[in-house]
Amino acid sequence: MDSIYFTEEHHALREQIARFVENEVRPNGRAWEAAGFVPRDVLRKMGELGLFGIRYPSCYGGSELSQLSTVILAEELGKSGFGGFSATVLVHTDMASPHIAHFGNPAQLDKYMPKIISGETITAVGVTESDAGSDVAALRTNARRNGDGWVLNGSKMFITNGVHGDLFFVAARTDPEAKGSRGISMFIVEKGTPGFEVARPLEKFGWHCSDTAELVFTDCQLPAEALLGEENRGFYAVMSNFQNERLVIGAIAAGECARALELTRRYVKDRKAFGGTLWDKQVVRNRLSMMDARVQALRQLVYHAAWLMEREIPCVSEVSMVKALAGELVNEVTYACQQFHGGFGYIRESDIERMVRDARILSIGGGATEVMLEEVAKRYE
C-alpha cells in the first residue's frame, strides 16, 4: 500500500531490506533458531549495507535518514517471520546504541560509533531487573565512586544481545539518598570488564535466535569515562528513548501481521477441505480481509506517530497507542492465522507456529499493554 509519508528514497530502502530478508534471513533463520543466536557475519553484512546507521551522523558512517526510515527497517524485518532476528538487530540499532548516540561525549562517540554502525560492535542495554522493568525508578543496581572511577554492583535480567553482545549501556543508582527516578546514571560497560559476567543465558518461549541473558556485576571497576551522559540524569535518558523503542516495536508487529496474513492466504488457497479450498469459504475470506484492514490501520498510525516524532511534536499518547494496539493485534492475527492452518499450524516446520510464539512478547516487552494504556489515559486528565 502506497503512503503519503514516503518518498522514492524510502521505497528504495524498503526494497533493499526486503531483498536482504528474502536472500539472507528466510533461508537461514531456522539454523539460527537452533543455534540460539544470529551469526556475526550476517550482522556485519547489514552494517556494510548501511542498515545499522540509518539515523546516525555521516562522520561515523551513518546515513542521516529519518524516523520513517527506521520504521521501514523495523517493519521489513518483522516481515522476515523471525522475531528473534528482528530483536537482535533492532535492540542494537534502536534500543541500545541510541544511548551513546544521543548522550555520548565526543571522545565516546569517536571511540564507539564507527564500529557500532559497521556491525563490528553489537550493543545491548541493561535497564530491566527482576523487580524493575517498566518501573525504571525501582532499579537496585548501584554504582559508587572509587577514586576517579566507579564500582558497579547488581544484576540485570532479560537482556537481549546479553550473551553475544560487546558493549552494554547499564543503568545504575548513583545517589542512594535520592528517591525514585532521581539519582540514576548510565554507564558504558565493555564485554570482558573484570567483575562483569553473563550469569546465564535464558531460554525463552519464543525469539529463539535472539540471545537473552542475566547479567551480574560484582565490584565491577569502571573508569571515569564510562559515565554516559550526566550523573544522576540516567532515568531521563532511558525514558527519552522509550518513545523510539515503542514505535519500533509497533512497526515490527505490523510487519509480522503482514507476513502472517501473507502465509495464511497462500495456505488457505491451496488447502482442500469439504469439496473446495478453504479460500472458497466466505467466512475465511471475510475474516482475513477484516484482519488485513486492521493491520493497514495500524500501519498508518505507526507512520503518523513517526511523522510526529520527526517534527518533534509531542506524541507520547500516539506512540503509546501504537504500542498497545500493535502488541494486542499481532497476537490476535497470528493466533487466528494459526487456526486457519489447522493441525499444520501446530507443527514446528510451519512458519506460523514460530510466529505465534514470537509475537507473544510484543505485548509485554518495551512496556506492557496495560502500562501503555495508562500512559494514554493520563493525557485525558
C-alpha positions as CSV (number, residue, x, y, z in Angstrom):
1,M,0.0,0.0,0.0
2,D,1.4,3.4,-1.0
3,S,1.5,6.1,1.7
4,I,1.7,9.9,1.7
5,Y,4.5,9.6,4.2
6,F,7.1,8.0,1.9
7,T,9.5,9.3,-0.8
8,E,11.3,7.4,-3.5
9,E,14.3,7.2,-1.2
10,H,12.1,5.4,1.4
11,H,10.8,3.0,-1.2
12,A,14.3,2.2,-2.3
13,L,15.3,1.5,1.3
14,R,12.3,-0.8,1.7
15,E,13.2,-2.8,-1.4
16,Q,16.8,-3.1,-0.2
17,I,15.8,-4.5,3.2
18,A,13.2,-6.8,1.6
19,R,15.9,-8.3,-0.6
20,F,18.2,-8.9,2.3
21,V,15.4,-10.6,4.2
22,E,14.5,-12.8,1.3
23,N,18.1,-13.8,0.4
24,E,19.8,-13.9,3.8
25,V,17.2,-14.3,6.6
26,R,14.4,-16.6,5.5
27,P,16.8,-19.3,4.1
28,N,18.9,-19.4,7.2
29,G,16.6,-18.4,10.1
30,R,15.8,-21.9,11.2
31,A,19.5,-22.7,11.6
32,W,19.9,-19.5,13.7
33,E,16.9,-20.6,15.8
34,A,18.6,-23.9,16.5
35,A,21.9,-22.2,17.3
36,G,20.3,-19.6,19.6
37,F,21.8,-16.5,18.0
38,V,22.3,-14.6,14.8
39,P,25.8,-15.1,13.3
40,R,28.1,-12.1,13.4
41,D,28.9,-12.2,9.7
42,V,25.2,-11.6,9.0
43,L,25.2,-8.6,11.3
44,R,28.4,-7.2,9.8
45,K,26.8,-7.6,6.3
46,M,23.9,-5.4,7.5
47,G,26.4,-2.9,8.7
48,E,28.2,-2.9,5.4
49,L,24.8,-2.1,3.7
50,G,24.3,0.9,6.0
51,L,21.4,-0.6,7.9
52,F,22.9,0.0,11.3
53,G,23.4,3.7,10.9
54,I,20.2,4.8,9.3
55,R,19.7,7.9,11.5
56,Y,23.3,8.4,12.7
57,P,25.8,11.1,11.5
58,S,27.7,10.5,8.3
59,C,31.0,11.3,10.1
60,Y,30.7,7.9,11.8
61,G,29.5,6.1,8.7
62,G,25.8,6.7,9.2
63,S,23.2,7.8,6.6
64,E,21.4,10.6,8.4
65,L,18.0,9.4,7.3
66,S,14.6,9.9,9.1
67,Q,12.5,8.3,11.8
68,L,10.3,7.0,9.0
69,S,13.3,5.2,7.6
70,T,13.7,3.4,10.9
71,V,10.1,2.4,10.8
72,I,10.7,0.9,7.4
73,L,13.6,-1.1,8.7
74,A,11.6,-2.5,11.6
75,E,8.5,-3.3,9.5
76,E,10.5,-5.2,6.9
77,L,12.5,-7.1,9.5
78,G,9.1,-8.0,11.1
79,K,8.1,-9.4,7.7
80,S,11.0,-11.9,7.9
81,G,8.9,-14.1,10.1
82,F,11.8,-14.5,12.6
83,G,11.1,-12.3,15.6
84,G,14.4,-13.2,17.2
85,F,16.3,-11.8,14.3
86,S,14.3,-8.6,14.4
87,A,15.0,-8.3,18.1
88,T,18.8,-8.8,17.7
89,V,19.0,-6.1,15.1
90,L,16.6,-3.5,16.5
91,V,17.9,-3.7,20.0
92,H,21.3,-2.8,18.6
93,T,20.1,-0.1,16.3
94,D,17.2,1.5,18.2
95,M,17.1,0.5,21.8
96,A,20.8,0.3,22.9
97,S,23.0,2.3,20.6
98,P,20.8,5.5,20.8
99,H,22.0,5.9,24.4
100,I,25.5,6.7,23.3
101,A,24.4,8.4,20.1
102,H,22.3,10.9,22.0
103,F,24.3,11.3,25.2
104,G,27.9,10.3,24.5
105,N,30.6,13.0,24.6
106,P,32.9,13.5,21.6
107,A,35.5,11.1,22.8
108,Q,33.0,8.3,23.5
109,L,31.4,8.9,20.1
110,D,34.7,8.7,18.3
111,K,35.7,5.6,20.1
112,Y,32.5,3.5,19.7
113,M,30.2,4.8,17.0
114,P,32.1,3.7,13.8
115,K,32.2,0.1,14.9
116,I,28.6,0.2,16.1
117,I,27.4,1.4,12.7
118,S,29.7,-1.1,10.9
119,G,28.4,-4.1,12.9
120,E,31.8,-4.9,14.4
121,T,30.4,-4.0,17.8
122,I,27.0,-5.2,18.9
123,T,25.2,-3.3,21.7
124,A,22.8,-4.1,24.5
125,V,21.0,-2.0,27.1
126,G,20.8,-3.1,30.7
127,V,17.9,-1.5,32.5
128,T,15.5,-4.3,33.4
129,E,15.9,-6.2,36.7
130,S,14.0,-8.8,38.5
131,D,11.9,-6.2,40.2
132,A,12.3,-3.3,37.8
133,G,11.1,-3.2,34.2
134,S,8.7,-0.5,33.0
135,D,9.1,0.8,36.6
136,V,12.6,2.1,35.9
137,A,12.7,4.1,39.1
138,A,12.7,0.8,41.1
139,L,16.1,-0.5,39.9
140,R,18.6,-1.5,42.5
141,T,21.9,-1.9,40.6
142,N,24.2,0.7,42.1
143,A,27.5,2.4,41.2
144,R,29.6,4.2,43.8
145,R,32.6,6.4,43.2
146,N,36.1,4.9,43.7
147,G,38.8,7.4,43.2
148,D,38.4,8.8,39.7
149,G,36.2,5.8,38.6
150,W,33.2,3.8,39.7
151,V,32.4,0.4,41.2
152,L,29.3,-1.2,39.8
153,N,27.3,-3.9,41.7
154,G,24.0,-5.5,40.9
155,S,22.3,-7.6,38.2
156,K,20.2,-7.2,35.1
157,M,17.6,-9.6,33.7
158,F,16.1,-10.4,30.3
159,I,18.9,-8.6,28.4
160,T,18.6,-9.0,24.6
161,N,22.1,-9.5,23.0
162,G,23.2,-10.2,26.5
163,V,25.2,-13.4,25.7
164,H,27.0,-12.3,22.5
165,G,26.9,-8.5,22.8
166,D,30.1,-6.4,23.0
167,L,29.1,-3.2,24.5
168,F,26.5,-2.6,27.3
169,F,24.7,0.6,28.4
170,V,23.8,-0.1,32.0
171,A,21.5,1.9,34.3
172,A,22.6,2.1,38.0
173,R,21.7,4.1,41.0
174,T,24.5,6.6,41.8
175,D,22.7,8.6,44.6
176,P,21.4,6.2,47.2
177,E,19.7,9.1,49.1
178,A,17.7,10.2,46.1
179,K,14.1,8.9,45.7
180,G,12.6,7.2,42.8
181,S,13.7,8.3,39.4
182,R,16.4,10.7,40.8
183,G,19.9,9.5,41.3
184,I,20.2,7.1,38.3
185,S,23.1,7.2,35.9
186,M,24.0,5.3,32.7
187,F,27.4,3.6,32.2
188,I,29.3,2.1,29.3
189,V,30.5,-1.4,30.1
190,E,32.6,-3.3,27.7
191,K,32.5,-7.1,27.5
192,G,35.4,-8.6,29.4
193,T,35.5,-5.9,32.0
194,P,36.6,-7.6,35.3
195,G,33.6,-8.1,37.6
196,F,31.1,-8.3,34.7
197,E,29.8,-11.6,33.7
198,V,26.9,-13.3,31.9
199,A,25.4,-15.2,34.7
200,R,23.3,-17.4,32.4
201,P,21.7,-17.4,29.0
202,L,17.9,-17.5,29.3
203,E,15.7,-20.0,27.4
204,K,12.5,-18.4,26.1
205,F,9.1,-19.2,24.8
206,G,9.9,-17.5,21.5
207,W,12.6,-15.4,19.9
208,H,14.9,-18.4,19.9
209,C,17.6,-16.8,17.6
210,S,17.8,-13.8,19.9
211,D,20.3,-14.4,22.7
212,T,19.0,-13.3,26.1
213,A,20.9,-13.2,29.4
214,E,21.0,-12.4,33.0
215,L,24.0,-10.1,33.7
216,V,25.8,-9.8,37.0
217,F,28.2,-7.0,38.2
218,T,30.3,-7.8,41.2
219,D,32.7,-5.0,42.2
220,C,33.0,-4.2,38.5
221,Q,35.6,-1.5,38.2
222,L,34.8,1.3,35.6
223,P,36.9,4.3,34.6
224,A,35.6,7.8,35.0
225,E,35.0,8.0,31.2
226,A,32.5,5.1,31.5
227,L,29.8,7.5,32.8
228,L,27.4,8.1,29.9
229,G,25.7,11.5,29.9
230,E,25.1,13.5,33.1
231,E,25.5,11.9,36.5
232,N,22.1,11.2,38.1
233,R,20.2,12.0,34.9
234,G,20.1,8.5,33.5
235,F,16.4,8.0,34.2
236,Y,15.6,10.7,31.7
237,A,17.9,9.2,29.1
238,V,16.1,5.9,29.5
239,M,12.6,7.5,29.3
240,S,13.5,9.6,26.3
241,N,14.4,6.5,24.2
242,F,11.3,4.6,25.3
243,Q,9.3,6.5,22.7
244,N,11.5,5.4,19.8
245,E,11.7,1.8,21.2
246,R,7.9,1.6,21.4
247,L,7.4,2.9,18.0
248,V,9.8,0.4,16.6
249,I,8.0,-2.4,18.3
250,G,4.8,-1.2,16.7
251,A,6.4,-1.4,13.3
252,I,7.8,-4.9,14.0
253,A,4.3,-6.0,14.9
254,A,2.8,-4.5,11.8
255,G,5.4,-6.4,9.7
256,E,4.7,-9.7,11.5
257,C,1.0,-9.3,10.9
258,A,1.5,-8.7,7.2
259,R,3.7,-11.8,6.9
260,A,1.3,-14.0,8.9
261,L,-1.6,-12.9,6.6
262,E,0.5,-13.5,3.5
263,L,1.4,-17.0,4.6
264,T,-2.2,-17.8,5.6
265,R,-3.8,-16.5,2.3
266,R,-1.3,-18.7,0.5
267,Y,-2.1,-21.7,2.6
268,V,-5.9,-21.5,2.5
269,K,-5.9,-21.1,-1.3
270,D,-4.2,-24.4,-1.5
271,R,-5.7,-26.4,1.4
272,K,-8.5,-28.6,0.2
273,A,-11.5,-29.2,2.5
274,F,-15.2,-30.1,2.0
275,G,-15.1,-30.1,-1.8
276,G,-13.0,-27.0,-2.3
277,T,-10.3,-24.8,-0.9
278,L,-10.5,-23.0,2.4
279,W,-10.4,-19.8,0.5
280,D,-13.7,-20.8,-1.1
281,K,-15.4,-20.4,2.3
282,Q,-16.8,-16.9,2.7
283,V,-16.1,-16.8,6.5
284,V,-12.4,-17.4,5.9
285,R,-12.1,-14.7,3.2
286,N,-14.0,-12.2,5.3
287,R,-12.1,-12.8,8.4
288,L,-8.7,-12.5,6.7
289,S,-9.9,-9.4,4.9
290,M,-11.0,-7.7,8.1
291,M,-7.7,-8.5,9.8
292,D,-5.9,-7.0,6.9
293,A,-7.9,-3.8,7.2
294,R,-7.0,-3.5,10.9
295,V,-3.3,-4.1,10.1
296,Q,-3.4,-1.4,7.5
297,A,-4.9,0.9,10.0
298,L,-2.1,0.1,12.5
299,R,0.5,0.8,9.8
300,Q,-1.0,4.3,9.2
301,L,-0.9,5.0,13.0
302,V,2.7,3.9,13.1
303,Y,3.6,6.1,10.2
304,H,1.7,9.1,11.7
305,A,3.5,8.7,15.0
306,A,6.9,8.6,13.2
307,W,5.9,11.7,11.3
308,L,5.1,13.5,14.5
309,M,8.4,12.4,16.1
310,E,10.4,13.6,13.1
311,R,8.9,17.0,13.7
312,E,9.5,16.9,17.5
313,I,5.7,17.2,18.0
314,P,4.8,15.7,21.4
315,C,3.3,12.3,20.8
316,V,3.5,10.2,23.9
317,S,-0.2,9.4,23.6
318,E,0.1,8.4,19.9
319,V,3.2,6.2,20.5
320,S,1.6,4.5,23.5
321,M,-1.5,3.8,21.4
322,V,0.8,2.3,18.7
323,K,2.5,0.0,21.2
324,A,-0.8,-1.1,22.9
325,L,-2.6,-1.7,19.7
326,A,0.3,-3.4,17.9
327,G,1.0,-5.7,20.8
328,E,-2.5,-6.9,21.0
329,L,-3.2,-7.1,17.3
330,V,-0.2,-9.1,16.4
331,N,-1.1,-11.7,18.9
332,E,-4.7,-11.8,17.6
333,V,-3.7,-12.0,14.0
334,T,-1.0,-14.7,14.4
335,Y,-3.3,-16.8,16.6
336,A,-6.1,-16.6,14.0
337,C,-3.7,-17.4,11.2
338,Q,-2.5,-20.4,13.1
339,Q,-6.1,-21.6,13.5
340,F,-6.6,-21.4,9.7
341,H,-3.5,-23.5,9.3
342,G,-5.2,-26.3,11.3
343,G,-3.0,-29.1,12.6
344,F,-0.1,-28.0,10.4
345,G,-0.1,-24.7,12.3
346,Y,0.9,-26.6,15.4
347,I,3.9,-28.3,13.8
348,R,7.4,-26.8,14.2
349,E,8.0,-27.0,10.5
350,S,5.3,-24.4,9.8
351,D,6.4,-20.7,9.9
352,I,3.2,-19.7,11.6
353,E,3.9,-21.9,14.7
354,R,7.1,-19.9,15.3
355,M,5.4,-16.6,14.6
356,V,2.7,-17.2,17.2
357,R,5.4,-17.8,19.9
358,D,7.5,-14.8,18.7
359,A,4.5,-12.5,18.8
360,R,3.7,-13.0,22.4
361,I,6.5,-10.8,23.7
362,L,5.3,-7.8,21.8
363,S,2.5,-7.0,24.2
364,I,5.0,-7.3,27.1
365,G,8.4,-6.0,26.2
366,G,9.1,-2.3,25.9
367,G,6.1,-1.5,28.1
368,A,3.2,-3.9,28.7
369,T,-0.2,-3.1,27.1
370,E,-1.6,-2.1,30.4
371,V,1.2,0.4,31.1
372,M,0.8,1.9,27.6
373,L,-3.0,2.3,28.1
374,E,-2.3,4.2,31.4
375,E,0.1,6.5,29.5
376,V,-2.8,7.3,27.2
377,A,-5.3,7.7,30.0
378,K,-3.0,10.1,31.9
379,R,-3.2,12.5,29.0
380,Y,-7.0,12.7,29.1
381,E,-6.9,14.3,32.6
